[in-house]
Amino acid sequence: MNLIDILRRRDRKIIVFGTGSASRRIVPFIRSISYFIDNDSRKWGKSFMNKKVYDPKIILGEKLDEILIVVASMFYEEISQQLSKMGLEEDKHFIKGVILEEDLDEVLKRNSAIMARMYDKKVIESLKKFETKFVPNKPIFINSIPKSGTHLLRNIIAHFIDERYIHWNFVHYETLDEAQNELLQGEKKLFTGHLPKDFKTSTFASKCNMLTLIRDPYDLVLSTAKFLYSEIIPWNRIGHYIQANEISVQETISYVISGIQLGNDGIPRLSESYLKWGIQWFDDAVQVIRFEDLIYHIKNINNKESEIYFLNIFNSIGIDLPKDWKDRVLSGADRNISLTSAVVKNIDKSQFKLTENHKKMIEVIASNLRKTLGYA
């Protein structure tokens, strides 16, 4: 049983052993806690983090196979022996829960990477249907506002390119040097990422045909909120915290609009997101693509208008449309190979609606943004 199991499970009653700083650090990320236990008799019967604290002997009245004790204490070895004498087994009935912030971050990153690689492999398998692959003369860089359809556009363009030349990992500021080296060596030709604009990132982008992807702020807010409620994979601290504390969908949407910071993870204010990853790049992009237009032309791919639309996109990045271009586009748009689609697949999307108050918040925080982008 690992950390992710603890943070996500619903089938066991969660009991936390310890009421100190270690508990305060981990409790916000556990979905639901029944109560606390502690060896300090002075704490019995009192409340800690809105839950009752009891004598550890209370667990003798529980059905052991229906509980999971998270030991959040620096005295784990001693408590482990204590629980073992009571008939509990380590990793079955109790588990070490003293977790430093760096440990949690590492687990989140590792599990996210595993999921991403799994879906990258699905894309690669899909590419094998097409014999002819292209190697662009000039590298292509798709830069986007997060949750604006980045995987969709990446997967479509990937279906035209030799997979050996695709940099599969998203390019972030922390990984820019690696991407830059691959670009300069000519090893990779297609890059995707979320980069803010500064001298360093501009140098990278100047060597590419860059596409900037944007989305209606209304839809982007809802898409981001859904992402935070995903149960497929624990993406970050904010998602964990929101789900563990049962924060409402409407409140979460407000946080997405106004911005939220938790530990090393954060979501910028809506206006900052569009400036940071979108608007600043408009003059550098060979084309600015709106997510809604992309979806429309995928659905209407047999129309002449849609052929012209895709012809313009691929011409701007130095790729001539082959005869089977429609099949390639539709294969790239297949939701079965989309990581984002998998992440939100089981979410009740009917809950995610903008209220009039949310729309007013967007107007106050990002005045005229939708009008500037052509959505109003």
One Martini backbone bead per residue (centre of mass of N, CA, C, O) as a GRO file, in nm:
protein
  376
    1MET     BB    1   0.096   0.036   0.024
    2ASN     BB    2   0.050   0.371  -0.067
    3LEU     BB    3   0.007   0.701  -0.063
    4ILE     BB    4  -0.222   0.707  -0.272
    5ASP     BB    5  -0.410   0.517  -0.123
    6ILE     BB    6  -0.459   0.697   0.119
    7LEU     BB    7  -0.563   0.963  -0.028
    8ARG     BB    8  -0.816   0.792  -0.199
    9ARG     BB    9  -0.976   0.625  -0.020
   10ARG     BB   10  -1.318   0.468   0.061
   11ASP     BB   11  -1.321   0.157   0.195
   12ARG     BB   12  -1.192   0.298   0.454
   13LYS     BB   13  -1.132   0.378   0.773
   14ILE     BB   14  -0.982   0.676   0.878
   15ILE     BB   15  -0.701   0.683   1.104
   16VAL     BB   16  -0.521   0.907   1.315
   17PHE     BB   17  -0.191   0.894   1.450
   18GLY     BB   18  -0.185   1.191   1.581
   19THR     BB   19  -0.145   1.566   1.698
   20GLY     BB   20   0.065   1.710   1.516
   21SER     BB   21   0.248   1.839   1.262
   22ALA     BB   22   0.219   1.589   1.081
   23SER     BB   23  -0.088   1.600   1.063
   24ARG     BB   24  -0.117   1.885   0.947
   25ARG     BB   25   0.029   1.806   0.676
   26ILE     BB   26  -0.161   1.549   0.578
   27VAL     BB   27  -0.473   1.580   0.624
   28PRO     BB   28  -0.563   1.768   0.374
   29PHE     BB   29  -0.503   1.493   0.175
   30ILE     BB   30  -0.733   1.340   0.307
   31ARG     BB   31  -1.040   1.262   0.233
   32SER     BB   32  -1.132   1.086   0.512
   33ILE     BB   33  -1.187   1.133   0.861
   34SER     BB   34  -1.292   0.999   1.162
   35TYR     BB   35  -1.028   0.997   1.363
   36PHE     BB   36  -0.828   1.033   1.650
   37ILE     BB   37  -0.517   0.920   1.799
   38ASP     BB   38  -0.360   0.917   2.136
   39ASN     BB   39  -0.130   0.884   2.408
   40ASP     BB   40  -0.243   1.150   2.515
   41SER     BB   41  -0.477   1.187   2.767
   42ARG     BB   42  -0.525   1.505   2.744
   43LYS     BB   43  -0.674   1.468   2.444
   44TRP     BB   44  -0.909   1.320   2.526
   45GLY     BB   45  -1.219   1.441   2.389
   46LYS     BB   46  -1.099   1.623   2.198
   47SER     BB   47  -1.018   1.850   1.942
   48PHE     BB   48  -0.883   1.794   1.598
   49MET     BB   49  -0.945   1.919   1.315
   50ASN     BB   50  -1.264   1.855   1.372
   51LYS     BB   51  -1.179   1.602   1.552
   52LYS     BB   52  -1.172   1.341   1.749
   53VAL     BB   53  -0.999   1.225   2.043
   54TYR     BB   54  -0.847   0.906   2.127
   55ASP     BB   55  -0.792   0.617   2.254
   56PRO     BB   56  -0.631   0.359   2.099
   57LYS     BB   57  -0.831   0.132   2.218
   58ILE     BB   58  -1.078   0.188   2.027
   59ILE     BB   59  -0.988  -0.013   1.790
   60LEU     BB   60  -1.091  -0.281   1.931
   61GLY     BB   61  -1.397  -0.204   1.822
   62GLU     BB   62  -1.299  -0.264   1.543
   63LYS     BB   63  -1.285  -0.360   1.219
   64LEU     BB   64  -0.981  -0.414   1.093
   65ASP     BB   65  -1.062  -0.449   0.774
   66GLU     BB   66  -1.204  -0.134   0.793
   67ILE     BB   67  -0.920  -0.009   0.853
   68LEU     BB   68  -0.690   0.287   0.851
   69ILE     BB   69  -0.376   0.371   0.984
   70VAL     BB   70  -0.223   0.686   1.023
   71VAL     BB   71   0.109   0.749   1.108
   72ALA     BB   72   0.162   1.082   1.252
   73SER     BB   73   0.483   1.025   1.356
   74MET     BB   74   0.813   1.017   1.482
   75PHE     BB   75   0.715   0.741   1.652
   76TYR     BB   76   0.678   0.483   1.468
   77GLU     BB   77   0.814   0.236   1.598
   78GLU     BB   78   0.658   0.239   1.864
   79ILE     BB   79   0.370   0.234   1.737
   80SER     BB   80   0.404  -0.025   1.579
   81GLN     BB   81   0.435  -0.207   1.826
   82GLN     BB   82   0.168  -0.135   1.959
   83LEU     BB   83  -0.019  -0.233   1.722
   84SER     BB   84   0.086  -0.524   1.705
   85LYS     BB   85  -0.009  -0.605   1.998
   86MET     BB   86  -0.320  -0.549   1.890
   87GLY     BB   87  -0.323  -0.709   1.589
   88LEU     BB   88  -0.173  -0.537   1.384
   89GLU     BB   89  -0.075  -0.475   1.042
   90GLU     BB   90   0.156  -0.382   0.845
   91ASP     BB   91   0.008  -0.253   0.543
   92LYS     BB   92  -0.296  -0.327   0.640
   93HIS     BB   93  -0.373  -0.135   0.908
   94PHE     BB   94  -0.093   0.023   0.885
   95ILE     BB   95   0.086   0.343   0.818
   96LYS     BB   96   0.311   0.555   0.715
   97GLY     BB   97   0.258   0.937   0.748
   98VAL     BB   98   0.533   1.079   0.728
   99ILE     BB   99   0.532   1.376   0.528
  100LEU     BB  100   0.697   1.547   0.313
  101GLU     BB  101   0.661   1.770   0.068
  102GLU     BB  102   0.865   1.638  -0.126
  103ASP     BB  103   0.736   1.357  -0.129
  104LEU     BB  104   0.466   1.435  -0.250
  105ASP     BB  105   0.570   1.565  -0.507
  106GLU     BB  106   0.710   1.309  -0.616
  107VAL     BB  107   0.460   1.131  -0.639
  108LEU     BB  108   0.299   1.309  -0.830
  109LYS     BB  109   0.503   1.320  -1.061
  110ARG     BB  110   0.534   1.015  -1.112
  111ASN     BB  111   0.233   0.949  -1.173
  112SER     BB  112   0.199   1.148  -1.405
  113ALA     BB  113   0.423   1.030  -1.587
  114ILE     BB  114   0.303   0.749  -1.623
  115MET     BB  115   0.040   0.839  -1.759
  116ALA     BB  116   0.167   0.992  -1.996
  117ARG     BB  117   0.324   0.752  -2.121
  118MET     BB  118   0.080   0.572  -2.180
  119TYR     BB  119  -0.047   0.780  -2.391
  120ASP     BB  120   0.193   0.807  -2.579
  121LYS     BB  121   0.180   0.509  -2.673
  122LYS     BB  122  -0.097   0.536  -2.809
  123VAL     BB  123  -0.006   0.736  -3.020
  124ILE     BB  124   0.218   0.565  -3.151
  125GLU     BB  125   0.028   0.337  -3.240
  126SER     BB  126  -0.145   0.520  -3.425
  127LEU     BB  127   0.089   0.605  -3.625
  128LYS     BB  128   0.131   0.315  -3.764
  129LYS     BB  129  -0.098   0.352  -3.988
  130PHE     BB  130   0.129   0.544  -4.111
  131GLU     BB  131   0.383   0.545  -4.336
  132THR     BB  132   0.401   0.845  -4.387
  133LYS     BB  133   0.654   1.071  -4.284
  134PHE     BB  134   0.754   1.380  -4.130
  135VAL     BB  135   1.026   1.635  -4.156
  136PRO     BB  136   1.073   1.925  -4.053
  137ASN     BB  137   1.278   2.191  -4.113
  138LYS     BB  138   1.123   2.331  -3.881
  139PRO     BB  139   1.047   2.362  -3.583
  140ILE     BB  140   0.780   2.287  -3.350
  141PHE     BB  141   0.569   2.505  -3.136
  142ILE     BB  142   0.340   2.444  -2.873
  143ASN     BB  143   0.168   2.704  -2.714
  144SER     BB  144  -0.015   2.720  -2.395
  145ILE     BB  145  -0.290   2.720  -2.215
  146PRO     BB  146  -0.393   2.554  -1.974
  147LYS     BB  147  -0.670   2.371  -2.081
  148SER     BB  148  -0.680   2.426  -2.430
  149GLY     BB  149  -0.593   2.153  -2.604
  150THR     BB  150  -0.296   2.042  -2.631
  151HIS     BB  151  -0.315   1.736  -2.688
  152LEU     BB  152  -0.483   1.754  -2.939
  153LEU     BB  153  -0.287   1.914  -3.120
  154ARG     BB  154  -0.043   1.732  -3.083
  155ASN     BB  155  -0.171   1.464  -3.191
  156ILE     BB  156  -0.231   1.563  -3.473
  157ILE     BB  157   0.057   1.649  -3.562
  158ALA     BB  158   0.195   1.373  -3.494
  159HIS     BB  159   0.048   1.223  -3.749
  160PHE     BB  160   0.286   1.367  -3.949
  161ILE     BB  161   0.529   1.261  -3.769
  162ASP     BB  162   0.815   1.142  -3.683
  163GLU     BB  163   0.847   1.006  -3.370
  164ARG     BB  164   1.161   1.062  -3.333
  165TYR     BB  165   1.083   1.397  -3.343
  166ILE     BB  166   0.936   1.376  -3.062
  167HIS     BB  167   0.866   1.568  -2.778
  168TRP     BB  168   0.675   1.441  -2.525
  169ASN     BB  169   0.746   1.630  -2.318
  170PHE     BB  170   0.668   1.890  -2.151
  171VAL     BB  171   0.748   2.229  -2.169
  172HIS     BB  172   0.921   2.382  -1.915
  173TYR     BB  173   1.122   2.588  -1.758
  174GLU     BB  174   1.282   2.348  -1.614
  175THR     BB  175   1.309   2.192  -1.926
  176LEU     BB  176   1.436   2.381  -2.148
  177ASP     BB  177   1.732   2.289  -2.188
  178GLU     BB  178   1.670   2.012  -2.305
  179ALA     BB  179   1.508   2.114  -2.550
  180GLN     BB  180   1.726   2.299  -2.665
  181ASN     BB  181   1.932   2.077  -2.729
  182GLU     BB  182   1.752   1.912  -2.923
  183LEU     BB  183   1.713   2.140  -3.123
  184LEU     BB  184   2.017   2.205  -3.194
  185GLN     BB  185   2.069   1.890  -3.281
  186GLY     BB  186   1.803   1.783  -3.440
  187GLU     BB  187   1.632   1.558  -3.272
  188LYS     BB  188   1.384   1.760  -3.261
  189LYS     BB  189   1.049   1.898  -3.401
  190LEU     BB  190   0.835   1.854  -3.155
  191PHE     BB  191   0.680   2.090  -2.934
  192THR     BB  192   0.536   2.112  -2.597
  193GLY     BB  193   0.382   2.389  -2.397
  194HIS     BB  194   0.429   2.613  -2.095
  195LEU     BB  195   0.540   2.936  -2.169
  196PRO     BB  196   0.679   3.204  -2.074
  197LYS     BB  197   0.786   3.531  -2.146
  198ASP     BB  198   1.131   3.565  -2.235
  199PHE     BB  199   1.447   3.557  -2.334
  200LYS     BB  200   1.476   3.246  -2.324
  201THR     BB  201   1.204   3.159  -2.462
  202SER     BB  202   1.237   3.334  -2.718
  203THR     BB  203   1.481   3.186  -2.829
  204PHE     BB  204   1.340   2.919  -2.868
  205ALA     BB  205   1.092   3.017  -3.042
  206SER     BB  206   1.262   3.148  -3.285
  207LYS     BB  207   1.338   2.839  -3.393
  208CYS     BB  208   1.023   2.830  -3.449
  209ASN     BB  209   0.711   2.720  -3.532
  210MET     BB  210   0.451   2.892  -3.373
  211LEU     BB  211   0.180   2.786  -3.170
  212THR     BB  212  -0.113   2.940  -3.033
  213LEU     BB  213  -0.327   2.836  -2.767
  214ILE     BB  214  -0.674   2.895  -2.712
  215ARG     BB  215  -0.958   2.989  -2.487
  216ASP     BB  216  -1.240   3.028  -2.356
  217PRO     BB  217  -1.263   3.140  -2.041
  218TYR     BB  218  -1.511   2.985  -1.959
  219ASP     BB  219  -1.407   2.698  -2.044
  220LEU     BB  220  -1.135   2.698  -1.894
  221VAL     BB  221  -1.243   2.705  -1.609
  222LEU     BB  222  -1.401   2.436  -1.625
  223SER     BB  223  -1.165   2.254  -1.712
  224THR     BB  224  -0.991   2.303  -1.458
  225ALA     BB  225  -1.194   2.206  -1.248
  226LYS     BB  226  -1.218   1.915  -1.349
  227PHE     BB  227  -0.920   1.841  -1.314
  228LEU     BB  228  -0.933   1.867  -0.991
  229TYR     BB  229  -1.155   1.611  -0.985
  230SER     BB  230  -0.982   1.390  -1.048
  231GLU     BB  231  -0.951   1.013  -1.005
  232ILE     BB  232  -0.724   0.889  -1.179
  233ILE     BB  233  -0.512   1.125  -1.085
  234PRO     BB  234  -0.288   1.285  -0.873
  235TRP     BB  235  -0.165   1.586  -0.967
  236ASN     BB  236  -0.206   1.780  -0.706
  237ARG     BB  237  -0.250   1.955  -0.420
  238ILE     BB  238  -0.512   2.095  -0.495
  239GLY     BB  239  -0.679   1.850  -0.570
  240HIS     BB  240  -0.651   1.709  -0.301
  241TYR     BB  241  -0.769   1.929  -0.119
  242ILE     BB  242  -1.048   1.958  -0.250
  243GLN     BB  243  -1.136   1.659  -0.208
  244ALA     BB  244  -1.073   1.612   0.096
  245ASN     BB  245  -1.260   1.887   0.171
  246GLU     BB  246  -1.515   1.914  -0.004
  247ILE     BB  247  -1.513   2.123  -0.218
  248SER     BB  248  -1.696   2.294  -0.410
  249VAL     BB  249  -1.746   2.360  -0.733
  250GLN     BB  250  -1.808   2.664  -0.710
  251GLU     BB  251  -1.555   2.732  -0.540
  252THR     BB  252  -1.347   2.626  -0.737
  253ILE     BB  253  -1.413   2.819  -0.968
  254SER     BB  254  -1.332   3.071  -0.809
  255TYR     BB  255  -1.034   2.991  -0.773
  256VAL     BB  256  -0.964   2.983  -1.076
  257ILE     BB  257  -1.019   3.286  -1.121
  258SER     BB  258  -0.845   3.412  -0.864
  259GLY     BB  259  -0.667   3.205  -0.746
  260ILE     BB  260  -0.417   2.958  -0.620
  261GLN     BB  261  -0.217   2.853  -0.327
  262LEU     BB  262  -0.018   2.538  -0.265
  263GLY     BB  263   0.270   2.547  -0.203
  264ASN     BB  264   0.408   2.458  -0.517
  265ASP     BB  265   0.117   2.506  -0.602
  266GLY     BB  266  -0.062   2.679  -0.879
  267ILE     BB  267  -0.315   2.925  -0.974
  268PRO     BB  268  -0.361   3.172  -1.160
  269ARG     BB  269  -0.495   3.424  -1.252
  270LEU     BB  270  -0.668   3.455  -1.531
  271SER     BB  271  -0.518   3.701  -1.651
  272GLU     BB  272  -0.229   3.577  -1.613
  273SER     BB  273  -0.258   3.329  -1.792
  274TYR     BB  274  -0.309   3.482  -2.065
  275LEU     BB  275  -0.051   3.650  -2.055
  276LYS     BB  276   0.171   3.434  -2.002
  277TRP     BB  277   0.065   3.201  -2.240
  278GLY     BB  278  -0.056   3.403  -2.471
  279ILE     BB  279  -0.057   3.719  -2.552
  280GLN     BB  280   0.260   3.757  -2.553
  281TRP     BB  281   0.274   3.552  -2.828
  282PHE     BB  282   0.122   3.665  -3.079
  283ASP     BB  283   0.372   3.789  -3.247
  284ASP     BB  284   0.532   3.498  -3.268
  285ALA     BB  285   0.313   3.357  -3.408
  286VAL     BB  286   0.204   3.198  -3.698
  287GLN     BB  287  -0.046   3.099  -3.509
  288VAL     BB  288  -0.371   3.143  -3.378
  289ILE     BB  289  -0.553   2.907  -3.182
  290ARG     BB  290  -0.880   2.802  -3.145
  291PHE     BB  291  -1.036   2.555  -2.994
  292GLU     BB  292  -1.323   2.586  -3.119
  293ASP     BB  293  -1.228   2.572  -3.414
  294LEU     BB  294  -1.100   2.295  -3.404
  295ILE     BB  295  -1.355   2.138  -3.330
  296TYR     BB  296  -1.532   2.221  -3.566
  297HIS     BB  297  -1.335   2.106  -3.798
  298ILE     BB  298  -1.346   1.815  -3.706
  299LYS     BB  299  -1.660   1.777  -3.733
  300ASN     BB  300  -1.620   1.929  -4.042
  301ILE     BB  301  -1.399   1.783  -4.237
  302ASN     BB  302  -1.570   1.769  -4.523
  303ASN     BB  303  -1.534   2.056  -4.552
  304LYS     BB  304  -1.386   2.308  -4.721
  305GLU     BB  305  -1.332   2.494  -4.482
  306SER     BB  306  -1.164   2.278  -4.322
  307GLU     BB  307  -0.941   2.237  -4.527
  308ILE     BB  308  -0.837   2.529  -4.513
  309TYR     BB  309  -0.774   2.533  -4.216
  310PHE     BB  310  -0.557   2.301  -4.217
  311LEU     BB  311  -0.381   2.415  -4.439
  312ASN     BB  312  -0.290   2.667  -4.278
  313ILE     BB  313  -0.157   2.529  -4.043
  314PHE     BB  314   0.050   2.345  -4.203
  315ASN     BB  315   0.185   2.570  -4.364
  316SER     BB  316   0.292   2.731  -4.107
  317ILE     BB  317   0.479   2.448  -4.036
  318GLY     BB  318   0.582   2.297  -4.309
  319ILE     BB  319   0.320   2.116  -4.411
  320ASP     BB  320   0.194   1.899  -4.635
  321LEU     BB  321  -0.096   1.776  -4.738
  322PRO     BB  322  -0.203   1.476  -4.754
  323LYS     BB  323  -0.443   1.260  -4.864
  324ASP     BB  324  -0.473   1.144  -4.546
  325TRP     BB  325  -0.542   1.388  -4.349
  326LYS     BB  326  -0.813   1.313  -4.220
  327ASP     BB  327  -0.722   1.053  -4.077
  328ARG     BB  328  -0.507   1.190  -3.904
  329VAL     BB  329  -0.682   1.389  -3.752
  330LEU     BB  330  -0.886   1.179  -3.632
  331SER     BB  331  -0.673   1.012  -3.483
  332GLY     BB  332  -0.567   1.251  -3.304
  333ALA     BB  333  -0.881   1.303  -3.190
  334ASP     BB  334  -0.890   1.056  -3.027
  335ARG     BB  335  -1.004   0.995  -2.706
  336ASN     BB  336  -0.843   0.718  -2.648
  337ILE     BB  337  -0.550   0.899  -2.664
  338SER     BB  338  -0.643   1.092  -2.431
  339LEU     BB  339  -0.551   1.212  -2.135
  340THR     BB  340  -0.767   1.423  -2.069
  341SER     BB  341  -1.013   1.239  -2.112
  342ALA     BB  342  -0.939   1.036  -1.888
  343VAL     BB  343  -0.938   1.232  -1.642
  344VAL     BB  344  -1.267   1.327  -1.704
  345LYS     BB  345  -1.460   1.086  -1.763
  346ASN     BB  346  -1.604   1.040  -1.450
  347ILE     BB  347  -1.727   1.316  -1.451
  348ASP     BB  348  -1.980   1.530  -1.347
  349LYS     BB  349  -2.047   1.781  -1.575
  350SER     BB  350  -2.321   1.911  -1.471
  351GLN     BB  351  -2.184   2.080  -1.229
  352PHE     BB  352  -2.028   2.258  -1.452
  353LYS     BB  353  -2.115   2.594  -1.390
  354LEU     BB  354  -2.170   2.917  -1.464
  355THR     BB  355  -2.235   3.184  -1.297
  356GLU     BB  356  -2.304   3.510  -1.283
  357ASN     BB  357  -2.083   3.563  -1.071
  358HIS     BB  358  -1.850   3.440  -1.230
  359LYS     BB  359  -1.871   3.637  -1.470
  360LYS     BB  360  -1.813   3.886  -1.298
  361MET     BB  361  -1.535   3.800  -1.202
  362ILE     BB  362  -1.406   3.789  -1.482
  363GLU     BB  363  -1.453   4.090  -1.548
  364VAL     BB  364  -1.288   4.203  -1.310
  365ILE     BB  365  -1.015   4.033  -1.346
  366ALA     BB  366  -1.075   4.021  -1.689
  367SER     BB  367  -1.112   4.276  -1.857
  368ASN     BB  368  -1.207   4.218  -2.188
  369LEU     BB  369  -1.096   3.937  -2.269
  370ARG     BB  370  -1.311   3.812  -2.455
  371LYS     BB  371  -1.310   4.047  -2.655
  372THR     BB  372  -1.009   4.037  -2.736
  373LEU     BB  373  -1.044   3.718  -2.834
  374GLY     BB  374  -1.347   3.696  -2.976
  375TYR     BB  375  -1.600   3.604  -2.754
  376ALA     BB  376  -1.776   3.912  -2.749
   0.00000   0.00000   0.00000
